[in-house]
Amino acid sequence: MLADAGLVFTVQTSDVDEAALKTPGADPAELACRLAEAKALAVSASMPGAWVIGGDQTLAFDGGLISKARSLDEARQRLSQMRGRSHTLHSGAALVRDGAVVWSGVETATMVMRDISDPFLDTYLATEGEALLACVGAYRLEGLGAQLFDRVDGDYFTVLGLPLWSLLAALRRAGAIAS
């Protein structure tokens, strides 16, 4: 997304212990923002003077917070539970420089999954494979994953995992990209 938007960047992972930040009863939207900030702050510590973007996404379903599936069997179970129902994605991002949060924000999308059949679910899992284990909802909206849903209320980039419009505006305000 960032490259398509014309940004030049390098990727550096953080060593943030996400589980430690996921406290029981945490608000999913606030958690997405808190995780994004923690990741950006961790990377910023080793990159003085650099603009650092952190991001994370949480999924709220059936009154709880859903984590990434650890296996395709768990992904199948999760998608089976969500079919015919809605869930909420919260995509958080933070812009950090020299250890200070310059901006952070979160955007939300409500996903309404259609009542997918078992044969379609089998095809979807076989086609997408273990790539789904990197996605909090065990789905990717790109490609075949678009057929999982009846409706999406929210921004496409938010579903993909980043509140892109808000982040780009923050980068412009901070002077990190041309306005």
CYANA upper distance limits for C-alpha pairs under 8 A (distance plus 0.5 A):
  1 MET  CA      5 ALA  CA      6.67
  1 MET  CA    157 PHE  CA      8.42
  1 MET  CA    164 LEU  CA      8.33
  2 LEU  CA      6 GLY  CA      7.01
  2 LEU  CA      7 LEU  CA      5.95
  2 LEU  CA      8 VAL  CA      8.27
  3 ALA  CA      7 LEU  CA      5.61
  3 ALA  CA      8 VAL  CA      6.94
  3 ALA  CA      9 PHE  CA      8.35
 12 GLN  CA     43 VAL  CA      7.57
 13 THR  CA     39 LYS  CA      8.44
 13 THR  CA     43 VAL  CA      7.80
 14 SER  CA     39 LYS  CA      6.06
 14 SER  CA     40 ALA  CA      8.19
 14 SER  CA     42 ALA  CA      6.48
 14 SER  CA     43 VAL  CA      6.27
 15 ASP  CA     39 LYS  CA      8.13
 15 ASP  CA     42 ALA  CA      7.81
 16 VAL  CA     38 ALA  CA      7.29
 16 VAL  CA     39 LYS  CA      6.51
 16 VAL  CA     42 ALA  CA      7.59
 17 ASP  CA     21 LEU  CA      7.56
 18 GLU  CA     22 LYS  CA      6.99
 18 GLU  CA     35 LEU  CA      7.40
 19 ALA  CA     23 THR  CA      8.38
 21 LEU  CA     31 LEU  CA      8.12
 21 LEU  CA     34 ARG  CA      8.38
 21 LEU  CA     35 LEU  CA      7.69
 22 LYS  CA     26 ALA  CA      7.19
 22 LYS  CA     31 LEU  CA      7.57
 26 ALA  CA     30 GLU  CA      7.97
 26 ALA  CA     31 LEU  CA      7.00
 27 ASP  CA     31 LEU  CA      6.52
 28 PRO  CA     32 ALA  CA      6.75
 28 PRO  CA     58 THR  CA      6.45
 28 PRO  CA     59 LEU  CA      7.52
 28 PRO  CA     60 ALA  CA      6.94
 28 PRO  CA     65 LEU  CA      7.26
 28 PRO  CA     90 HIS  CA      7.36
 29 ALA  CA     33 CYS  CA      7.07
 29 ALA  CA     58 THR  CA      7.62
 29 ALA  CA     90 HIS  CA      5.81
 29 ALA  CA     91 SER  CA      8.03
 29 ALA  CA     92 GLY  CA      7.96
 29 ALA  CA    106 VAL  CA      7.06
 29 ALA  CA    107 GLU  CA      8.35
 29 ALA  CA    108 THR  CA      8.12
 30 GLU  CA     34 ARG  CA      6.57
 30 GLU  CA    106 VAL  CA      8.25
 31 LEU  CA     35 LEU  CA      6.48
 31 LEU  CA     58 THR  CA      7.84
 32 ALA  CA     36 ALA  CA      6.73
 32 ALA  CA     55 GLY  CA      8.26
 32 ALA  CA     56 ASP  CA      5.94
 32 ALA  CA     57 GLN  CA      5.76
 32 ALA  CA     58 THR  CA      6.09
 32 ALA  CA     90 HIS  CA      6.79
 32 ALA  CA     91 SER  CA      6.56
 32 ALA  CA     92 GLY  CA      5.27
 32 ALA  CA     93 ALA  CA      8.28
 32 ALA  CA    106 VAL  CA      7.55
 33 CYS  CA     37 GLU  CA      6.69
 33 CYS  CA     55 GLY  CA      8.19
 33 CYS  CA     56 ASP  CA      7.70
 33 CYS  CA     91 SER  CA      8.03
 33 CYS  CA     92 GLY  CA      4.90
 33 CYS  CA     93 ALA  CA      6.57
 33 CYS  CA     94 ALA  CA      7.63
 33 CYS  CA    104 SER  CA      7.20
 33 CYS  CA    105 GLY  CA      6.69
 33 CYS  CA    106 VAL  CA      6.41
 34 ARG  CA     38 ALA  CA      6.63
 34 ARG  CA     92 GLY  CA      8.37
 35 LEU  CA     39 LYS  CA      6.67
 35 LEU  CA     55 GLY  CA      7.73
 35 LEU  CA     56 ASP  CA      6.59
 35 LEU  CA     92 GLY  CA      8.23
 36 ALA  CA     40 ALA  CA      6.71
 36 ALA  CA     53 ILE  CA      8.50
 36 ALA  CA     54 GLY  CA      5.10
 36 ALA  CA     55 GLY  CA      4.72
 36 ALA  CA     56 ASP  CA      5.67
 36 ALA  CA     92 GLY  CA      6.35
 36 ALA  CA     93 ALA  CA      5.64
 36 ALA  CA     94 ALA  CA      6.01
 36 ALA  CA    104 SER  CA      8.49
 37 GLU  CA     41 LEU  CA      6.48
 37 GLU  CA     54 GLY  CA      6.62
 37 GLU  CA     55 GLY  CA      8.05
 37 GLU  CA     93 ALA  CA      7.55
 37 GLU  CA     94 ALA  CA      5.64
 37 GLU  CA     95 LEU  CA      8.15
 37 GLU  CA     96 VAL  CA      8.22
 37 GLU  CA    101 VAL  CA      7.62
 37 GLU  CA    104 SER  CA      7.57
 38 ALA  CA     42 ALA  CA      6.60
 38 ALA  CA     54 GLY  CA      8.20
 39 LYS  CA     43 VAL  CA      6.89
 39 LYS  CA     54 GLY  CA      5.89
 39 LYS  CA     55 GLY  CA      7.80
 40 ALA  CA     44 SER  CA      6.46
 40 ALA  CA     52 VAL  CA      6.22
 40 ALA  CA     53 ILE  CA      6.11
 40 ALA  CA     54 GLY  CA      4.76
 40 ALA  CA     55 GLY  CA      8.17
 40 ALA  CA     94 ALA  CA      7.03
 40 ALA  CA     95 LEU  CA      7.46
 40 ALA  CA     96 VAL  CA      6.52
 41 LEU  CA     45 ALA  CA      6.87
 41 LEU  CA     52 VAL  CA      8.40
 41 LEU  CA     54 GLY  CA      8.48
 41 LEU  CA     96 VAL  CA      6.89
 41 LEU  CA     99 GLY  CA      6.09
 41 LEU  CA    100 ALA  CA      7.77
 41 LEU  CA    101 VAL  CA      7.97
 42 ALA  CA     46 SER  CA      8.06
 43 VAL  CA     47 MET  CA      7.09
 43 VAL  CA     52 VAL  CA      7.59
 44 SER  CA     48 PRO  CA      6.95
 44 SER  CA     50 ALA  CA      7.59
 44 SER  CA     51 TRP  CA      8.25
 44 SER  CA     52 VAL  CA      6.56
 44 SER  CA     96 VAL  CA      7.25
 44 SER  CA     97 ARG  CA      6.88
 44 SER  CA     98 ASP  CA      6.50
 44 SER  CA     99 GLY  CA      6.12
 45 ALA  CA     98 ASP  CA      7.44
 45 ALA  CA     99 GLY  CA      6.51
 47 MET  CA     98 ASP  CA      8.07
 48 PRO  CA     97 ARG  CA      7.97
 48 PRO  CA     98 ASP  CA      5.88
 49 GLY  CA     97 ARG  CA      6.73
 49 GLY  CA     98 ASP  CA      6.12
 50 ALA  CA     97 ARG  CA      6.41
 50 ALA  CA     98 ASP  CA      7.56
 51 TRP  CA     95 LEU  CA      7.33
 51 TRP  CA     96 VAL  CA      6.44
 51 TRP  CA     97 ARG  CA      5.52
 51 TRP  CA     98 ASP  CA      8.49
 51 TRP  CA    176 ALA  CA      7.72
 52 VAL  CA     94 ALA  CA      8.47
 52 VAL  CA     95 LEU  CA      6.19
 52 VAL  CA     96 VAL  CA      5.58
 52 VAL  CA     97 ARG  CA      6.67
 53 ILE  CA     93 ALA  CA      7.36
 53 ILE  CA     94 ALA  CA      6.08
 53 ILE  CA     95 LEU  CA      5.25
 53 ILE  CA     96 VAL  CA      6.92
 54 GLY  CA     93 ALA  CA      5.96
 54 GLY  CA     94 ALA  CA      5.60
 54 GLY  CA     95 LEU  CA      7.13
 54 GLY  CA     96 VAL  CA      8.47
 55 GLY  CA     91 SER  CA      7.83
 55 GLY  CA     92 GLY  CA      6.02
 55 GLY  CA     93 ALA  CA      4.78
 55 GLY  CA     94 ALA  CA      6.94
 55 GLY  CA    161 GLY  CA      8.11
 55 GLY  CA    162 LEU  CA      7.08
 56 ASP  CA     91 SER  CA      6.44
 56 ASP  CA     92 GLY  CA      5.86
 56 ASP  CA     93 ALA  CA      7.10
 56 ASP  CA    161 GLY  CA      7.30
 56 ASP  CA    162 LEU  CA      7.99
 57 GLN  CA     89 LEU  CA      7.33
 57 GLN  CA     90 HIS  CA      5.94
 57 GLN  CA     91 SER  CA      4.86
 57 GLN  CA     92 GLY  CA      6.51
 57 GLN  CA    136 VAL  CA      7.89
 57 GLN  CA    161 GLY  CA      6.34
 57 GLN  CA    162 LEU  CA      8.25
 58 THR  CA     65 LEU  CA      7.65
 58 THR  CA     66 ILE  CA      7.73
 58 THR  CA     67 SER  CA      8.10
 58 THR  CA     89 LEU  CA      6.31
 58 THR  CA     90 HIS  CA      5.70
 58 THR  CA     91 SER  CA      7.15
 58 THR  CA    136 VAL  CA      7.47
 59 LEU  CA     65 LEU  CA      6.34
 59 LEU  CA     66 ILE  CA      5.93
 59 LEU  CA     67 SER  CA      7.89
 59 LEU  CA     87 HIS  CA      7.59
 59 LEU  CA     88 THR  CA      6.16
 59 LEU  CA     89 LEU  CA      5.13
 59 LEU  CA     90 HIS  CA      6.85
 59 LEU  CA    136 VAL  CA      7.18
 59 LEU  CA    137 GLY  CA      7.36
 60 ALA  CA     64 GLY  CA      6.12
 60 ALA  CA     65 LEU  CA      5.26
 60 ALA  CA     66 ILE  CA      6.64
 60 ALA  CA     87 HIS  CA      6.41
 60 ALA  CA     88 THR  CA      5.65
 60 ALA  CA     89 LEU  CA      7.00
 61 PHE  CA     65 LEU  CA      6.85
 61 PHE  CA     66 ILE  CA      7.23
 61 PHE  CA     86 SER  CA      7.98
 61 PHE  CA     87 HIS  CA      5.38
 61 PHE  CA     88 THR  CA      7.11
 62 ASP  CA     87 HIS  CA      7.96
 66 ILE  CA    136 VAL  CA      7.61
 66 ILE  CA    137 GLY  CA      8.03
 67 SER  CA    136 VAL  CA      6.21
 67 SER  CA    137 GLY  CA      8.23
 68 LYS  CA    133 LEU  CA      6.63
 68 LYS  CA    134 ALA  CA      7.15
 68 LYS  CA    135 CYS  CA      6.55
 68 LYS  CA    136 VAL  CA      4.81
 68 LYS  CA    137 GLY  CA      7.13
 68 LYS  CA    138 ALA  CA      7.27
 69 ALA  CA     74 GLU  CA      6.01
 69 ALA  CA     75 ALA  CA      5.83
 69 ALA  CA     78 ARG  CA      8.34
 69 ALA  CA    132 LEU  CA      8.48
 69 ALA  CA    133 LEU  CA      5.92
 69 ALA  CA    134 ALA  CA      8.45
 69 ALA  CA    135 CYS  CA      8.40
 69 ALA  CA    136 VAL  CA      7.64
 69 ALA  CA    137 GLY  CA      8.33
 69 ALA  CA    138 ALA  CA      6.91
 70 ARG  CA     74 GLU  CA      6.93
 70 ARG  CA     75 ALA  CA      8.10
 70 ARG  CA    133 LEU  CA      6.73
 71 SER  CA     75 ALA  CA      6.75
 71 SER  CA    130 GLU  CA      8.17
 71 SER  CA    133 LEU  CA      7.19
 72 LEU  CA     76 ARG  CA      6.56
 72 LEU  CA    125 LEU  CA      7.84
 72 LEU  CA    129 GLY  CA      7.85
 72 LEU  CA    130 GLU  CA      7.21
 72 LEU  CA    132 LEU  CA      8.33
 72 LEU  CA    133 LEU  CA      7.75
 73 ASP  CA     77 GLN  CA      6.77
 74 GLU  CA     78 ARG  CA      6.62
 75 ALA  CA     79 LEU  CA      6.61
 75 ALA  CA    132 LEU  CA      8.03
 75 ALA  CA    133 LEU  CA      7.84
 75 ALA  CA    138 ALA  CA      5.92
 76 ARG  CA     80 SER  CA      6.52
 76 ARG  CA    121 LEU  CA      7.93
 76 ARG  CA    125 LEU  CA      7.91
 77 GLN  CA     81 GLN  CA      6.75
 78 ARG  CA     82 MET  CA      6.81
 78 ARG  CA    137 GLY  CA      8.28
 78 ARG  CA    138 ALA  CA      7.92
 79 LEU  CA     83 ARG  CA      6.61
 79 LEU  CA    121 LEU  CA      8.45
 79 LEU  CA    137 GLY  CA      8.29
 79 LEU  CA    138 ALA  CA      7.57
 82 MET  CA     86 SER  CA      7.40
 82 MET  CA     87 HIS  CA      8.08
 82 MET  CA    113 MET  CA      7.23
 83 ARG  CA    113 MET  CA      5.83
 83 ARG  CA    114 ARG  CA      6.21
 83 ARG  CA    115 ASP  CA      5.26
 83 ARG  CA    116 ILE  CA      6.53
 84 GLY  CA    112 VAL  CA      7.75
 84 GLY  CA    113 MET  CA      5.81
 84 GLY  CA    114 ARG  CA      5.19
 84 GLY  CA    115 ASP  CA      4.59
 84 GLY  CA    116 ILE  CA      7.85
 85 ARG  CA    112 VAL  CA      6.40
 85 ARG  CA    113 MET  CA      6.11
 85 ARG  CA    114 ARG  CA      7.69
 85 ARG  CA    115 ASP  CA      8.29
 86 SER  CA    110 THR  CA      7.26
 86 SER  CA    111 MET  CA      5.88
 86 SER  CA    112 VAL  CA      4.75
 86 SER  CA    113 MET  CA      6.44
 87 HIS  CA    110 THR  CA      6.32
 87 HIS  CA    111 MET  CA      5.90
 87 HIS  CA    112 VAL  CA      7.22
 88 THR  CA    108 THR  CA      7.35
 88 THR  CA    109 ALA  CA      6.26
 88 THR  CA    110 THR  CA      4.98
 88 THR  CA    111 MET  CA      6.52
 89 LEU  CA    108 THR  CA      6.10
 89 LEU  CA    109 ALA  CA      5.74
 89 LEU  CA    110 THR  CA      6.83
 89 LEU  CA    111 MET  CA      7.94
 89 LEU  CA    158 THR  CA      8.26
 89 LEU  CA    159 VAL  CA      7.21
 90 HIS  CA    106 VAL  CA      6.95
 90 HIS  CA    107 GLU  CA      6.24
 90 HIS  CA    108 THR  CA      5.02
 90 HIS  CA    109 ALA  CA      7.13
 90 HIS  CA    158 THR  CA      7.88
 91 SER  CA    106 VAL  CA      5.91
 91 SER  CA    107 GLU  CA      5.96
 91 SER  CA    108 THR  CA      6.88
 91 SER  CA    158 THR  CA      6.12
 91 SER  CA    159 VAL  CA      7.90
 91 SER  CA    161 GLY  CA      5.80
 91 SER  CA    162 LEU  CA      5.86
 91 SER  CA    163 PRO  CA      6.55
 92 GLY  CA    104 SER  CA      7.88
 92 GLY  CA    105 GLY  CA      6.19
 92 GLY  CA    106 VAL  CA      4.64
 92 GLY  CA    107 GLU  CA      7.10
 92 GLY  CA    161 GLY  CA      8.29
 92 GLY  CA    162 LEU  CA      6.95
 92 GLY  CA    163 PRO  CA      7.11
 93 ALA  CA    104 SER  CA      6.12
 93 ALA  CA    105 GLY  CA      6.15
 93 ALA  CA    106 VAL  CA      6.89
 93 ALA  CA    162 LEU  CA      6.98
 93 ALA  CA    163 PRO  CA      7.17
 93 ALA  CA    167 LEU  CA      7.58
 94 ALA  CA    101 VAL  CA      7.41
 94 ALA  CA    102 VAL  CA      8.14
 94 ALA  CA    103 TRP  CA      6.18
 94 ALA  CA    104 SER  CA      4.58
 94 ALA  CA    105 GLY  CA      7.04
 94 ALA  CA    167 LEU  CA      8.33
 95 LEU  CA    101 VAL  CA      6.51
 95 LEU  CA    102 VAL  CA      6.04
 95 LEU  CA    103 TRP  CA      5.65
 95 LEU  CA    104 SER  CA      6.67
 95 LEU  CA    167 LEU  CA      8.24
 95 LEU  CA    170 ALA  CA      8.24
 95 LEU  CA    171 LEU  CA      8.22
 96 VAL  CA    100 ALA  CA      5.94
 96 VAL  CA    101 VAL  CA      4.94
 96 VAL  CA    102 VAL  CA      5.83
 96 VAL  CA    103 TRP  CA      7.58
 97 ARG  CA    101 VAL  CA      7.20
 97 ARG  CA    102 VAL  CA      7.33
102 VAL  CA    174 ALA  CA      8.28
103 TRP  CA    170 ALA  CA      7.09
105 GLY  CA    163 PRO  CA      8.16
105 GLY  CA    166 SER  CA      7.96
105 GLY  CA    167 LEU  CA      8.40
106 VAL  CA    163 PRO  CA      7.04
107 GLU  CA    158 THR  CA      6.83
107 GLU  CA    163 PRO  CA      6.29
108 THR  CA    154 GLY  CA      6.97
108 THR  CA    155 ASP  CA      8.40
108 THR  CA    158 THR  CA      7.18
109 ALA  CA    152 VAL  CA      7.37
109 ALA  CA    153 ASP  CA      5.99
109 ALA  CA    154 GLY  CA      4.71
109 ALA  CA    155 ASP  CA      7.04
109 ALA  CA    158 THR  CA      7.10
109 ALA  CA    159 VAL  CA      6.91
110 THR  CA    152 VAL  CA      6.33
110 THR  CA    153 ASP  CA      5.54
110 THR  CA    154 GLY  CA      6.89
111 MET  CA    149 PHE  CA      7.59
111 MET  CA    151 ARG  CA      6.81
111 MET  CA    152 VAL  CA      5.20
111 MET  CA    153 ASP  CA      6.96
112 VAL  CA    149 PHE  CA      6.22
112 VAL  CA    150 ASP  CA      6.20
112 VAL  CA    151 ARG  CA      5.61
112 VAL  CA    152 VAL  CA      6.54
113 MET  CA    148 LEU  CA      6.25
113 MET  CA    149 PHE  CA      4.63
113 MET  CA    150 ASP  CA      6.14
113 MET  CA    151 ARG  CA      7.61
114 ARG  CA    148 LEU  CA      6.46
114 ARG  CA    149 PHE  CA      5.51
114 ARG  CA    150 ASP  CA      5.59
116 ILE  CA    120 PHE  CA      6.91
116 ILE  CA    121 LEU  CA      7.17
116 ILE  CA    148 LEU  CA      7.14
117 SER  CA    121 LEU  CA      6.71
118 ASP  CA    122 ASP  CA      6.62
119 PRO  CA    123 THR  CA      6.77
120 PHE  CA    124 TYR  CA      6.54
121 LEU  CA    125 LEU  CA      6.63
122 ASP  CA    126 ALA  CA      6.61
123 THR  CA    127 THR  CA      6.47
124 TYR  CA    128 GLU  CA      6.54
124 TYR  CA    144 LEU  CA      7.47
124 TYR  CA    145 GLY  CA      7.91
125 LEU  CA    129 GLY  CA      5.90
128 GLU  CA    132 LEU  CA      6.90
130 GLU  CA    134 ALA  CA      8.23
131 ALA  CA    135 CYS  CA      8.01
132 LEU  CA    138 ALA  CA      5.27
132 LEU  CA    139 TYR  CA      6.09
132 LEU  CA    140 ARG  CA      7.44
133 LEU  CA    138 ALA  CA      6.45
134 ALA  CA    138 ALA  CA      7.96
135 CYS  CA    139 TYR  CA      6.66
135 CYS  CA    140 ARG  CA      7.45
139 TYR  CA    145 GLY  CA      6.57
140 ARG  CA    144 LEU  CA      8.44
140 ARG  CA    145 GLY  CA      5.66
140 ARG  CA    146 ALA  CA      8.11
140 ARG  CA    160 LEU  CA      8.30
141 LEU  CA    145 GLY  CA      5.01
141 LEU  CA    146 ALA  CA      5.28
141 LEU  CA    159 VAL  CA      8.07
141 LEU  CA    160 LEU  CA      7.80
142 GLU  CA    146 ALA  CA      6.56
144 LEU  CA    148 LEU  CA      8.24
145 GLY  CA    149 PHE  CA      8.34
154 GLY  CA    158 THR  CA      7.63
154 GLY  CA    159 VAL  CA      8.12
155 ASP  CA    159 VAL  CA      7.14
155 ASP  CA    163 PRO  CA      8.50
156 TYR  CA    160 LEU  CA      6.94
157 PHE  CA    161 GLY  CA      6.82
157 PHE  CA    162 LEU  CA      6.21
157 PHE  CA    163 PRO  CA      6.59
157 PHE  CA    164 LEU  CA      6.53
158 THR  CA    162 LEU  CA      5.45
158 THR  CA    163 PRO  CA      5.42
158 THR  CA    164 LEU  CA      7.64
163 PRO  CA    167 LEU  CA      6.66
164 LEU  CA    168 LEU  CA      6.52
165 TRP  CA    169 ALA  CA      6.77
166 SER  CA    170 ALA  CA      6.70
167 LEU  CA    171 LEU  CA      6.69
168 LEU  CA    172 ARG  CA      6.74
169 ALA  CA    173 ARG  CA      6.69
170 ALA  CA    174 ALA  CA      6.60
171 LEU  CA    175 GLY  CA      6.70
171 LEU  CA    176 ALA  CA      5.57
171 LEU  CA    177 ILE  CA      6.28
172 ARG  CA    176 ALA  CA      6.45
172 ARG  CA    177 ILE  CA      5.66
172 ARG  CA    178 ALA  CA      6.55
172 ARG  CA    179 SER  CA      5.87
173 ARG  CA    179 SER  CA      8.38
175 GLY  CA    179 SER  CA      8.25
